[in-house]
Amino acid sequence: MKRYCIILTITIGIFVLFGLVLRFPVHRLARAHVNTKTAVEDHPLNCFSCHLYTHKNGLIAKLIDVDYYSPFNLALTKDGKKLYVVAEEGNALLVVDTENGKVSGKVKVGNRPHSIILDDTERKAYVSNQWSDNVSVIDLDEMRISDTLKTGNGPAGLALSSDEQSLYVVNSYSSDLSVIDLRSGKEQKRLSAGNNPTGIQMSPDGNIIYVTSRRALLAPYGEELVSEITVVNDRMKRIVEYKEISLPI
């Protein structure tokens, strides 16, 4: 037993000595790596700051990073008292009390939610789920999903028609626009949009919908790049124009 303790002590001592010998060059290299990644030197970061937070699954993630939400888009109530925040990596909609700055509610939605809009009564919210190809309709009084609307591929931006009977959904992956009849919950029509559309906005007079395209159109090398804004007549639910926007190179 005594011999075993001596061997164990020597072994531990060797490992400690080995660790001390390696600590300084390894620490210096690790510090240089972090400095390179951050482009600054006056920071408190170390290896654990990044590498323990890069994975959503696994034991370490469950111990230290269970509720990482990644707030992405938001909507504010008219009185400014409630903030609805899309938690992209948390697959949830968060309700934030703006007076005390605390989360007062949460609703699980689809995979990788992107955008949120509120109806005029502020009792219903629509959340696009980009990786689920659908929109979650949320009853804000009961804080639950009341319906799920199927869309095209990669739904992103959202807008309600002027009469709030239809929902426009920008499908970023399939480069089109779903027009959903909210009375039936079915897609009424699909309109072609620009290259990788994402954003959408109603005109102040409630007549026209504008949809932005994130990527430029294909063009020969050296020529001026051009992107498109898709213009939709809200009453007819039809595209009336593709506006070209020049992008200086």
JOPERA-V283804 format. One record per residue. RES is the residue in one letter. PSI is psi in whole degrees, -180 to 180 (NA if undefined). OMEGA is omega as a letter, one per 20 degrees, with the letter a starting at -180 (999 if undefined). Layout:
[[RES	PSI	OMEGA] [RES	PSI	OMEGA]]
//
This chain:
[[M	-42	a] [K	-41	r] [R	-39	r] [Y	-43	r] [C	-40	r] [I	-44	a] [I	-41	r] [L	-42	r] [T	-44	r] [I	-43	a] [T	-47	r] [I	-41	r] [G	-41	r] [I	-44	r] [F	-40	r] [V	-46	r] [L	-43	r] [F	-40	r] [G	-40	r] [L	-38	r] [V	-40	a] [L	-20	a] [R	-49	a] [F	-49	r] [P	-37	r] [V	-42	r] [H	-42	a] [R	-43	r] [L	-41	r] [A	-41	r] [R	-42	r] [A	-37	r] [H	-46	r] [V	-41	r] [N	-40	r] [T	-42	a] [K	-36	a] [T	-16	a] [A	16	r] [V	165	a] [E	-22	a] [D	68	a] [H	157	a] [P	11	a] [L	153	r] [N	-170	a] [C	-40	a] [F	-27	a] [S	-34	a] [C	-50	a] [H	-19	r] [L	-9	a] [Y	7	a] [T	-13	a] [H	133	r] [K	-24	a] [N	165	r] [G	169	a] [L	-47	a] [I	-43	r] [A	-39	a] [K	-30	a] [L	-38	a] [I	-13	a] [D	38	a] [V	-42	a] [D	52	r] [Y	118	a] [Y	-33	a] [S	71	r] [P	135	a] [F	-63	r] [N	169	a] [L	166	r] [A	140	a] [L	138	r] [T	161	a] [K	-34	a] [D	-3	r] [G	10	a] [K	-22	a] [K	138	r] [L	122	r] [Y	119	a] [V	128	r] [V	118	r] [A	97	a] [E	-51	a] [E	-13	r] [G	-6	a] [N	50	a] [A	163	r] [L	125	a] [L	142	r] [V	121	a] [V	129	r] [D	112	a] [T	-18	a] [E	-38	r] [N	-4	r] [G	24	a] [K	151	r] [V	123	a] [S	-9	r] [G	162	a] [K	138	r] [V	127	r] [K	132	r] [V	-152	a] [G	-166	a] [N	126	a] [R	66	r] [P	149	a] [H	-59	a] [S	164	r] [I	142	r] [I	155	r] [L	149	r] [D	177	a] [D	-30	a] [T	-14	a] [E	27	r] [R	-5	a] [K	140	r] [A	151	r] [Y	128	a] [V	123	r] [S	134	r] [N	101	a] [Q	-35	a] [W	-2	r] [S	-9	a] [D	46	r] [N	175	r] [V	131	r] [S	125	r] [V	122	a] [I	126	r] [D	109	a] [L	-19	r] [D	-43	a] [E	-7	r] [M	59	r] [R	159	r] [I	123	a] [S	-20	r] [D	159	r] [T	123	a] [L	127	r] [K	143	a] [T	-166	r] [G	-158	a] [N	124	r] [G	55	a] [P	135	a] [A	-97	a] [G	151	a] [L	148	r] [A	143	r] [L	146	r] [S	166	a] [S	-30	r] [D	1	r] [E	26	r] [Q	-13	a] [S	152	r] [L	127	r] [Y	129	a] [V	122	r] [V	116	r] [N	100	a] [S	-34	a] [Y	-34	a] [S	2	r] [S	50	r] [D	-179	a] [L	119	r] [S	133	r] [V	111	a] [I	128	r] [D	114	a] [L	-16	r] [R	-38	r] [S	-20	a] [G	14	a] [K	153	r] [E	123	a] [Q	-41	r] [K	166	r] [R	123	a] [L	138	r] [S	133	r] [A	-171	a] [G	-166	a] [N	114	a] [N	63	r] [P	151	a] [T	-52	a] [G	156	r] [I	144	a] [Q	140	r] [M	143	r] [S	156	a] [P	-31	a] [D	-2	r] [G	17	a] [N	-31	a] [I	140	r] [I	132	r] [Y	133	a] [V	125	a] [T	154	r] [S	125	a] [R	-31	a] [R	150	r] [A	161	r] [L	156	r] [L	139	a] [A	151	r] [P	151	a] [Y	133	r] [G	-16	r] [E	158	a] [E	133	r] [L	147	a] [V	131	r] [S	172	a] [E	147	r] [I	123	r] [T	127	a] [V	123	a] [V	132	r] [N	119	a] [D	-38	a] [R	-43	a] [M	-16	a] [K	43	a] [R	152	r] [I	130	a] [V	-15	a] [E	150	r] [Y	110	a] [K	127	r] [E	133	r] [I	117	a] [S	138	r] [L	107	a] [P	141	r] [I	NA	999]]
//
